[in-house]
Amino acid sequence: MLKIFDSHSHYTDEMFEKDRSELLAGFPEKGVVRCMVAASDIVSAKQGIALAEEFPELVITAVGVHPECTDTADDYLDTLRRLSEHPSVKAIGEIGLDYHYDGYDRDLQIRLLREQLALAKELDLPVILHCRDATEDMLKILREFLPLQGVMHCFSGSAETAEEVLAMGLYIGFTGVVTFANAKKPLAALRAVPLDRLLIETDCPYMAPVPYRGKRCDSTMLTETAAVMAREKGISVEELCRITAENAEKLFRCEV
């Protein structure tokens, strides 16, 4: 059986409201051995911890404020620090920059990113990074916090950017996007990432791979993503899943 570690998921999302517990309970028999449930804000961070308490052998969590969720209380860092004391919390995230849509407060995003990177350093936790249409600013800020431990999740940048991220000590995670017909750029980046720095993820409920594109994504669909990644790396699907699971265990300091 495959050993699948979904290194980035959002099972606290309302799209899982009707069948969340039933869905997760069935994962082990389908080869999904661990899921990192990332937060977007304080509310989802608390929900993720509750989910980890319900499924302690399956779910680990991250706490953090996503760049699209910048309406935070003044004491949000104290709250994240307190939440991070829970044994399920293995990372700060997801945090980062997102300039995709007009109207975002870039200065506020940058401040929150710096503050949360500093918190991760203080707590000796890896970071889960989100970067969308903000590569230049992201790399500039990350250089201020070297050395780094963490992952650039849902990677969509170039092979050249991947090499810069790797040089900073980060892992790189790929989603079902690599299965899309227009995936030339992410596939080139995938080929540039060595096996020992590679992670696989859903970013569910979004980014469902072909042939599930457009449907609600979940971790069982990673077999399709893994098949493409394995093909590009010249190894078996079983080996790809084993290696990425071991990488995730190392990054998040947990055992399956």
N, C-alpha and C positions, 0 to 999 in steps of 0.2 A: 504493500500500500504506500502511496505517496505520503511524504511528510511536508505539509504545507504550513508555512508561517506567514500569515498576512500581516505585513509590517506597517500597514496604515489602513484603518477603517473608521467608519463613523456609525456604529450600531446604536448610538443614542439618537440618530436622526428620526424624525417623525414618520418617515417612509417605512420604518420597521415596527411601528407602533402595534400593529395588529397581530404580528406573529414572531416578535423578537425572540422570546425565550424558547419557543418551539424550534425556531430556525437554528439558534446557537447550540441547543442541546443535541442536534443531529450532526454537528460538524465533525466530531471525532471519528465517527464511523465512515466519514467521507474523506478522511485524510487531513483535515484541517486541525492542526494540533495547537495553534496559538494565534491570537489576534491582538494586535496593538490597536486599542481604541483611542484615537486622538481627540482632543478637545478643540472647540472653537471659541468658547467663552467660559465664564465661571459656572454657568448653569450646566452646560454639557460636561464640564470637568467633573462636577459632582455626580451627574448621571452615570458617567463612565465608571467612576469608583463604585457606585452601587451595582453596576453590571458586573464588575470584577468580583464583588462579594457574592453575587449570585452564581458566577461561573469562575471560581478561583483557579481552576486548572487550565482554563482556556484563555481568559481575558487578562491582559495587562493594559495599563493606561498611561496617558500623558495629560498634563494640565498646562493650559496656556491660553493666550488670546490671539485669535486669528486676525490678520490685517483688515478683514472686512467687518470685524466686530470690535471696533475701537471705542465704543461708548462704554467706558469702564469707570468703576468707582475709584476714588483717589487711593484707596487702600488695597487695590487689586493685587499688588505684589505680595502684601502680607497674607492675603487669602490664598494665593498660589503657593506661598511658602508653607502655610499650614496644611493645605491639601496634599502637598508633596510628601508629607510624613506618612501617608497611607502606604502600606507595603506593596500595593499594586502599581504605584506610580513609578515609572521607569524612565521618564523623559519629560522635558518641557516642550510643549507643542500642541497644535501646530502654530508656529509663529513665523513672521516674515513680512514680505512686501507684495502688494498687488496693485498695479497701476492700470489694470485692464479697462476699467470703466471710468468715465469722467465723474468728478464730484468727490472722489476720495481725498482725504486730508493726508497728503504725503508726509508732511512734517510730523504729524501725530503717529503715523505708521512707523516712521523711522525711530521716534522716541520710544515707542512701545517695544520695538524690536531690540533696541540697544538695552533697554531695561531688563527684558526677559533673557537676553543673552548673558547679561551680568548675573542674573539670578541663577541661571543654569551653571555658571562658573562657581558661584557661591555654594551651590548644593551638590556640585560634582555630578550633574546629570547631563546626558546627551540632549541635543536639541533636534526637533523635527521641523524642518524648514520648508516654507511655502514661498515660491518666487514665481510671479506671473508678470511678464512685461516690465521687469524691474531689475534685470540682471546687473547692470552697471552699479547701481546703488547697493544692491545686495552684496556683491563681491567686495565692494569698498568697505562696507560695514563689517563683514565677516573678518576681513584682514585685521581689524582692530582687536579682535578677540582670539587670535591664534595663540596656542594651538586649540583646535576644535575637536569635539566629539559629537557626532550626530549624523543626520541623513538629509540630503536634499530630496524631498519626496516628490512623486509624480513628475519626474524630470521630463522636460520638453525642450531643453536647450540644445545647443550644438555640441558636436564632439569636442570642439575646442574649449567650450565652457565646462564640459564634463571634466576635462583634464585639469582645469583650474580648480574646480571643486575637489577633485581627488587629491590634488597637491596640498589642500588645506587639511587633509585628514578625514574628510567626510565620506560616508557611504552614499550611494545613489540608488533611489528606488524607481522602478518602472511599473506602470499600470497597464490596463487593457488597451491603451492607446497604441501599443506596439503591434497590435493585431489589425489596426485599421488600414484601409487601402492606401491612404496618403501618409503612411508612417515613415517615410524616407529619413527624415531628420532624427526622430527618436531612435530608429534602428541604427543609424550611424553612431549616435551617442552610446547606445547599448554595446556596440562592438568595441568601443573605446574603454569600457569599464572592465577592469580585471575581475575575475570571478570572486576574489576574496573581498571585494568592496561592493558587491551587487546585492540588492534586495528586490523582492517582488511584493506587490501590493495591489489592493483593489481601489482604494479611495472610495469605497462603497458608501452610499448607494449609487454613486456616479461611476462613470468610466467603464461600463460593462464592455467586455471584449466581444469581438465577433465570435460566434453568431448571435450573441445576446444583446448587441448594441441597441440602445433605446429602452431596454428593460431595466428594472431595478437590479443593481449588481449586488452580489454577495461573494463570500470567500470561496465557495465551491466552484465558482467560475474561473478561478485562477489556473485551473488545468489548461485552459485555452491560452492564457497569457504565458504560462510556463512552456507550452509547446513551441511558441514562436521564439521565446528567449533561448530555449535549449537549442533550437535549430541554428540561431545566429551565433551561438557560442560553440557549436559543434560537439555537444554532449547530450546525454539522454535526459528526458524529462525528470526521471527519478533523481539523477545526479544534480540537476538544476535546483530542484526543490530541496534536496538535502543540503546543498551548499548555501543557498539563500537562508534556509532555516538556521543553520549554524552561524551565519553572519549576523542574523537578527538576535540570536541568543547572546552572541558576544557583545553587540552594540548595547542591547538593553539589559545585559547582565541578568539573564534569567535562563532557566533550563526547561526543556520540554520533557 
